[in-house]
Amino acid sequence: MHVKQVKMAFITALFLLLTGCLFQPPDDLYSLPEPPKDYQNLYTKIDEVRASGAEYAGPVQGTNTQPIQLVDLDGDGVQEAVVFFRILGAEQQLQIYIFHQMEDETYEVQAVIKGDGNAIYSVSYENLDDQVEDKELVVSWQISSLVYNLGAYGYFPGEGEYAELMFTPYNRYALLDIDKDNQKEIVILNLDSIQGKNQADLFDYDPNAQSMTLRDTALMSREITSISLVRTGYVRDGNLSAPALFVASDLTNNISTITDIFAWRDDRLVNITLNAESGMSESTRRVSTTTSGRDINGDSIMELPQPNLLPKYPKEDAENFWTVLWQQYDILGKPIRVFNTYYNDTEGWYLILPDAWEGKITLGRSNVVSGERATTFYYWESQDPNTAPQEFLTIYKLTGPNKESRSRTGTRFVLMVEGDSTIYAADFKDCDWDCGLDKDGLIQLFDLIRPEWPNDA
């Protein structure tokens, strides 16, 4: 029985006992069932390590943060137990024990991976080599709040131990199959503020060297002060898609960001958006906002936002509003327009703007009553400060009691219902300008901002 199955059986037995579903004599109800043998064997081995002065030290970030993790590393169908310790007094205090289950359900220490630092920052289990069935460990060792090292470790059955495949300092890193060979590569991102040379290094498994070796390098944009977001995605490659790495960074002026896009082209790692003359990915440079790249139209290709400030009617309570142009990129680094939106990230919705609206609108916002936020679209083609804009559409976010009745007040109609808490509604206003939309057309262009999990490292 696997350890995971053992745990479930033990928990199930305990649940049945506590709910009175085990019909046993009353005296027996005061003793918990014994955990299965292999479960006991594993914790006996773990306790032996803890008795030597070890304490649990699970990774502090990522999706794998438990101090005891069950993973089938060698592909034999039986999960190994990967346990993270800090061993006080040891020369290298951070240690990862890998316990392998034997045929008699006992556990033996298969390997110990040791590292320096304040903490094990993260761990992931990936296929890096040419053995499809097994997984390698990718471990980030945190030296300080600003210094990190990345190590990759793989099991060699003939030698019966785990060996270090690579070890390098990094600012950020990413794991992806960028060359589409069915095994992942590691892209290391490093910023060099002294020489001003920022670069991405691609490490790939070399079966001859039996290690992760540096396969290629590509420059990042200059003038970067810090990397703000790293995401894997796809760019367009003809009628197909190609894996890509999107690296968003802050620039020295602190008011704009830039995104470098790395892809595999002509058997090289290429920063497809980098202008060789300027050393910058100028087409992706934008004013700093909370809006980040995403697959907004659901076609598996990543879109990047380009905010544009709308004209503002000069009155005391006017605020700045932005439209967001979403663009894809092809494998050559050419931007492809997808659509333009008003992207209301504070209220969780966006509206695709018809092309006929470009250069003709402005916006305003107000809180009408408690539980009701209103965003109004105005026709203002002249942009003459002496000519007041004409309102033609209002979109409401409704919460709280009576939201259903408020969503149909007057000429309002429902755009979308979000669970039990929120209704989005709209209302066309009398206006001399024909915006070109009716109720059904507006509903098709309206959508909620869906959360996306960033694969940032």
Summary of the structure (lengths in Angstrom):
residues: 457
radius of gyration: 28.4
end to end distance: 34.8
largest distance: 90.0
contacts: 1346
relative contact order: 0.07
helix: 11%
strand: 46%
